[in-house]
Amino acid sequence: MSKKTETMLTGRRIMRALLSLCALLLAAEAIIHRHAYFALEATPLFFALFGILATGLVVAISFALGKLMARAPDYYGGDDD
């Protein structure tokens, strides 16, 4: 088996393990009784949705900051050929 194929299989195993863990935690969310301080916390899957939205917000902010802080392609000088 080639190194590339082995790496792809390892990546797939890790992804399947993470997706299985997420599914297990989502199922546990329905079973576990939480003592919510705010009414919004009692909403089913609130913390999963909050995590997805927070991650999306971090990605969007980092993308915007990357565009803002990026240097021009010819920052170090033009073609001297």
VOGU-3710 file (C-alpha; in Angstrom, 3 decimals, decimal comma):
1> mskktetmlt> 0,000/0,000/0,000  1,404/3,388/-0,923  2,054/6,131/1,602  -0,628/8,353/0,021  -3,293/5,627/0,217  -2,314/4,856/3,794  -2,593/8,537/4,723  -6,015/8,798/3,065  -7,277/5,745/4,947  -5,989/7,133/8,231
11> grrimralls> -7,723/10,451/7,506  -10,971/8,665/6,742  -10,735/6,664/9,957  -10,169/9,817/11,972  -13,085/11,554/10,230  -15,387/8,586/10,864  -14,331/8,474/14,508  -15,021/12,197/14,922  -18,391/11,957/13,182  -19,315/8,968/15,347
21> lcalllaaea> -18,338/10,904/18,454  -20,455/13,868/17,315  -23,446/11,606/16,690  -22,990/9,994/20,104  -22,829/13,377/21,816  -25,919/14,600/19,953  -27,787/11,485/21,059  -26,604/12,027/24,634  -27,882/15,596/24,446  -31,435/14,243/24,170
31> iihrhayfal> -30,975/11,927/27,155  -29,092/14,120/29,634  -31,223/16,461/31,710  -29,652/19,898/31,998  -30,446/22,462/34,647  -30,668/25,473/32,370  -30,118/28,891/33,843  -31,570/30,654/30,800  -34,547/29,445/28,757  -32,453/29,349/25,598
41> eatplffalf> -30,131/26,763/27,142  -33,064/24,370/27,510  -33,560/24,353/23,727  -32,670/20,957/22,247  -29,259/20,951/20,527  -28,577/24,530/21,654  -24,932/23,910/22,448  -24,310/22,055/19,165  -25,839/24,879/17,150  -23,999/27,463/19,222
51> gilatglvva> -20,709/25,676/18,528  -21,356/25,540/14,788  -22,291/29,224/14,659  -19,301/30,249/16,778  -16,944/28,258/14,561  -18,426/29,843/11,444  -18,009/33,278/12,978  -14,353/32,603/13,817  -13,709/31,392/10,256  -15,429/34,454/8,754
61> isfalgklma> -13,477/36,841/10,979  -10,179/35,119/10,210  -10,930/35,265/6,476  -11,678/38,994/6,708  -8,537/39,629/8,760  -6,481/37,635/6,269  -7,743/39,817/3,430  -7,112/42,952/5,470  -3,568/42,017/6,458  -2,482/40,400/3,175
71> rapdyyggdd> 0,425/41,946/1,322  0,311/42,796/-2,348  1,723/40,113/-4,677  4,604/42,412/-5,649  5,401/43,460/-2,070  9,027/42,352/-2,311  9,581/43,974/-5,673  8,596/43,309/-9,233  10,087/40,997/-11,833  13,752/41,787/-12,316
81> d> 14,098/39,424/-15,289
//
